[in-house]
Amino acid sequence: MDNKLELIKSDTNNLNRIASLSNSGIIITELQKIIGGSKIKAAILHLTKDKIGAQELADAIGINIANLAVNMKPFLGTKGYVVEIREGRNKYFLRSQLVDLIGYESAEEFAPLISSWQSKRGGQA
């Protein structure tokens, strides 16, 4: 029974990957609308590649934590580009596999913004 469940999970994941790859143009366009020319929003997706705490994310981006929610909102919820994880009183963020599948960091639409943000922050992250 466990083997069948794992097979179903694997097949579902593969179908999701195929759908994501075939819709990569749409995903990139949506992310371009969300990010615009914002280095902060580009950095959010870059830094949430691995699970990161809210305060750590705000510090890494270089903004006050009070302003984090405004910048995070377009990526959360039904968009599903970043997921909010609550563990007790702590809040963490992790970007979805969709962002990885389009090659976010190397995409010509976003790489210059990420690079510019890193230069501004002294090459961090």
MOPEUR-V851509 format. One record per backbone hydrogen bond with DSSP energy under -1.0 kcal/mol. NH is the residue of the N-H (numbers start at 1). CO is the residue of the C=O. Records with the same first field share a line. If there is no record, write none. Layout:
BEGIN
NH=CO + CO
END
This chain:
BEGIN
5=1
6=2
7=3
8=4
9=5
10=6
11=7
12=8
13=9
14=10
15=11
16=12
17=13
18=14
19=15
20=16
21=17
22=18
23=19
24=21
27=23
28=24
29=25
30=26
31=27
32=28
33=29
34=30
35=31
36=32
38=35
42=38
43=39
44=40
45=41
46=42
47=43
48=44
49=46
52=93
54=91
57=53
58=54
59=55
60=56
61=57
62=58
63=58
67=64
68=65
71=67
72=68
73=69
75=72
79=76
81=75
82=75
83=94
85=92
87=90
90=87
92=85
93=52
94=83
95=48
96=81
101=97
102=98
103=100
104=99
106=103
107=103
110=107
111=107
114=110
115=111
116=112
117=113
118=114
119=115
120=116
121=117
122=119
123=118
END
